[in-house]
Amino acid sequence: MYNIIKRIVLILVITAVSLLITAQLLKPQIASYIFSHALEQNLGRDISSDLPDGLHVLICGAGGPLPDLRRSGPCTGIIAGDKSYIFDAGSGNVRNLVLMGFPFHKLEAIYLTHLHSDHIDGLGQLMIQTWIAGQRQTPVKIYGPKGVTKVVNGFNTAYEIDAGFRTAHHGEGIAPPEGAGGVGIPIAIPIKYPDASATSLLPVSQANLSLKAILVSHEPVEPAFGFRLDYKNRSVVISGDTKFDDNLLAASQNADLLIHEALDPEMILQMADVLEAKEQNHLAKVFRDVPDYHTTPEETARIAAKANVGELLMHHIVPPLPIDLLETLFLGQAKEIYDDKITVAKDGMILSLPAGTDIISHSSGL
């Protein structure tokens, strides 16, 4: 019996060693196969070709201005039927959009909720991507609050030399100079709540789609907007940065999905305490100032409950939550206020709302 076991062990050892030697000898071939397979599966992928007709949300940036390995700067991609749209352009947005297979060639426009740096610092790279990968023949339209024209013109100037290099290198057929950059288009300020609807209907060239700007409260950042999209009886609301706001509450009524910013003030003030203990009082002051123009997780849940939305996705997450365990601390009592599904957003999340259904399915694009 002992000899049989000994032989089996010897055979297993010889087999393992042989496999290791073979793997080492074939390492280049194995690596080449993996690389080729990855290219076939991912390069040039258009996720919209795999999606049913409806509204589809791609979280290309779920964080705020603080560094977070799981959440890039704020960015939300929307696919509505055969068109696509991008809301905000925080840092890291292009990397995530490309990895998720966002259809740049179907992009109609970019929309900025407001002009804080963390919402626009990836705009230059995004304009390049929409130009080359999107095969644009005209500058991309960028809608935003008053001042958006100045901001976009600044990015155009900053990237003008780069655009010239790309045309010179790739040729006008690939990088037509008339398609470079963007054009800023100010959004008219909606009527203040509770007068009328507190929204502005934005021009879109797509049938069955309604896109509205919602005036929200982010003072002293004025104006600041949220957005509501309705497509074939499916609806998504994006809050942008705001404190608890009656305009947003009114405009979110019966939406299928509310994507709302959330900031935990207790966690932020604890960070301020640590900075003060380290005599970094200037940064501590910034942290103490921040909570007064954002929405707590509980307030976000209250809006979702009062608006009777189908699902709540918390977005623009502050502070960073590097592990899932911290989400419980972050949410506080939110799940006791809003009974339906609450998700804390991370980069790469895809939420699909097929037309003609009440389904919201979740998947990952990263």
N, C-alpha and C positions, 0 to 999 in steps of 0.2 A: 504493500500500500504506500509505504514511504517513497519507494522508488518511482511509483506512478506519479505521485504529487511532485516529486523532484523533476521528473521529465516534463510535466505540464508547465511548471514554473520556468524551466529552461526554454521551452518552446515559446512561451509568452515573452520572455526577455529577448530572445533572438528576434521574434517578430517585431517587438517594439523598437529594437535597435535598427532593424532593417527598414522599418517605416521612417524612422528619424533620418537615416542615411539617405533614403530615397527622397524624402522631403527636402533635404539640403541640396541634393543633386538637381532636383526639379524645381528649386525655388524660383528661378527666373521664369520658367514656364507657368508655374502656379500664379505668380504675381501678374504675369501678362494676361492670363485668363481672367483673374479677378478684376484687373483694370478694364479689360475689354467689356466684361459683363456689366460693370458699374457704368461705363460710358453708355452702353446700349439702354440701360434702365433709366438713366437720369439726365443725360445731356440732351438739351433741346426739348425736354418734356413739357407738355402743355396740359396742365391738370384739368383745364376746362373740358377737354375732349372726353374725360372720364366721368363728368358730372351730369346729372339730369338737369333739365330746365328748372330754374328757380333762383333763389338768392343763396350765395355761398360766401362765407366769411373766412378770410385767411389772416391770422394774427401774425403780422410781420414784425411786430414790436409791442410787447406787453408791459414794458417798464416805463420809468420816468427818467429824471436826470441823474439819479444815483446809479453807479455801476452795479450791474446784476448779471451774473453769468447765464441766467435762465431767461432774461428779459432784456431785449434791446430797446432803443428809444421808441416812442409811440408811433405806431403805424398799423393801419387796418386796410387790407385789400378786400374788395368786394367784386364778385362775379355775378352779374345779373343777366341771365340768358346768354346772348352772344357778345356782350360788352363787359368791360372791366373798369374799375375805378379804384383810386387809392386815396385814403384819408390820413393825412399827416405823414411826415417824412423824417422821423427820428433816425439817429445813427444806427447802422446795421440793417436798415430796411431792405436794401438791394440784395445783400447776401441772402437773407431769409426768403425774399420773394423769388429769387432765382432757384434756390434749393427746393422751394415748394412748387415750382413749375408755373408761376403766375404768368398769364398770357399778356405780355406787354404789347403784342401786336393788336390786341383788342382794347387797349386803354383809351378811354374817352377823355379823362381829365384827372387832375390831382386837386384835392380839396384840403385846405389848411384850417384847422379849428381856430388857431390863434398864432401869434408870431413869437412865442417864447422859443428860446434857442433849442430846447430838447425836441421840439416838434418840427424844426426846419433844418437841423444841422446835417441831415443826409440828403438834402434836396439837390445839391449839385450832382452827386453821383446818380441820383434817381433820374435827373434830366438826361444825363449821358445814356443811361440804360434804356430809357424810353425812346431815345433817338436812334441808337444803333440796333438794339434787339427788337425794338418796336417798329423799326423801318419807317420812321416818321419823315414826312416830307414838309411838315410845318412845325413850328415850336409847340410844345405841349401846353395846353391850357391849365393854368393854376389859379383856382378860385380861393379867395381868402378875405380876411377883414381889411379895412382901410390900412394902407401901408404895404399890401401884398405886392403892388407894382414895383415899389422901391426895393423890396427884398429880392424879388425875382430878377430885376435888372442888375442888382448887385451880384447875384450868382452868375448871371449871364456874362458879366464883365470878368469875374474871377475865372470862369471856365472858357473864355473866348480863345485864349492861346491853345489850350488843350484841344478844343474842337478843331482848330486849324490844323494841328498836328495829325489828328485822326483822319481828316479829309485828305491831307497830303499823303498819308501812309496807305489808306485803304481805298481811296478814290471816291469820287462824288456819287458813284452808284451805290456804295455802301454807306457813306457818311455825307449825304447831301448837305452843303452848308446852310441851305435855307430851312432845314429841319432842326438845326441845333437850338438848344436852350429852351426857354419857356416864355410865356406871356402871362403877366399877372392880371387878374380880373377881380376887382373889388366886389364883394357881395353887399347888396343893399341891406341896411340895418332893418330888421323886422320891427313891427309895431310892438311896443312894450306891453307885456302881460299886465292886466287881463284883457286888454283891448284886442279885438279880432282874434287871430290865431297865434300871434307871436312867432310866425314863421314867414320865410320868403321862399317861394317856389323858384327853383333854379332851372335854367334851360338845359334840357337834355334832348338828344336826337333819337332816343330809343323808345319804341312803342311799349306800352304797358308799365313804364317806369315813372314814378314820381319821386323827385328828390327835393327835399326842403331843408333850408338852413334854419336853425333855432337859436335865438339869442339867449345866451346863458350868462351866469354871474361869476366873473373871475377878476373883479376889480383889484388893482388898478389896470389890469390888462383889458382894454376895451377897444372895439367890441371883441367878444369871443363867441364862438358858435358851436353848437352841436348839429347833428344832421339826422334826418329820417329818410329812409328809402322804403318805398312800397313797390312791389313787383308781383303781379299775378296773385294778389291776396296774401303774399308773404311780406313781412315787415321787419326792419332792423333799425334801431336807433343807436347812434353813437353820441355820447355826451360831450366829448372833448373835456377840457379842464373846467371845472365849475364847483362852486359850493352848492348846497341844496337849493334847487331852483324851480320855481313854480312854472316858468315857461316850459322847461324840459318835462316836468310832470304832465302838463297839459298835452304836449306834443307826443308823449310816449304812450298815450292811452291805447290799451289793447294791442300793443306791438307784440310780435312773436318773440323778439330777442332784444334786450336792452344791454348794450355794451357801455358800462358806466365806470368812470374813474373811481378809485378808492384809495384813501390814505388813512393810516392808523395814527392818530395824534399822540396817543400814549407812547407808542414805540418811537415816534419821532422826537418827542420831548425827552425820552430816556437817552436817545443819541445826543441831544443837546447837553444833557447833564454830564455825559462822559466827556464831551468836548470842553466844557467849562472846567472840569476837573483836570484836564490836560492843558489848561490855560489857552485854549483856542477859542477865545470869546467871540471873535468876529464870525467864525463859522457857526458857533452855537446860536448867535443872534439870527442867522439865516434860518436855521432849523426851527427856532421858536416862531418865526414869522410865517412859515409855510402853511401850517394847518388852517389858517383863517380864510383861505380861498380855495379849499378843496372839500371833498365830501368824505365823511367817515364810512366805513363798511356798513354800519347800522343805518345811517342816513340813506345810503345807496339802496339798501334792502327796503327801506320805507317807501322810497320812490317806486321801486318795482312793485311793491304790494298795492300802493294807492293807484298806480297806473294799470294794474291788472295785466302785466306783461307775462308772457309765457315762460320766459327763462331769463336769468340774470347772469351776465358774464362781467366780472369785475376786472378792470383794465387800468393801465397807467398805475401799476402797483407800487406804492411807496409805503414803507421802506422796502429794500430788496428782501426777498424771502428765499434764501439759498437752499432750504430743505422743506419738504412738504409739511413736516411737523409744525413749522411756524405758521402755516395757514390757519390753524385752529385759533392761535393767539390773535392773528390778524383779523379774522372774521368776527370775533367777539360774539355778540348776541344776534348777528345778522340772520342766522337760520331760524331763530325764534320769531323774527319779524316777518320774513318772507318765506312762505311754505313751499314754493316750487324750487326748481333746481337752481343752485348757485355754483358757479365755477370761478376759480381764481385763474386768470389767464396766464399762459406761458407762450413763448415764441413757438411757432409752428402749428398751433392748434387750427383745425379747420372745422367750422360748423356749417352744415349743409341744411338748407330749408327748401326741399323740393316743392315746386309749384303744385297746387291742387291737393296738398296734404297739410297736416299739422305737425309733421315730424321735424325734429331738430337732431341731426346725427352728429356725433363727434368723431374726429380722427386726427392723426398727426401727419404733418407734411414734412417733418424733419427727421 
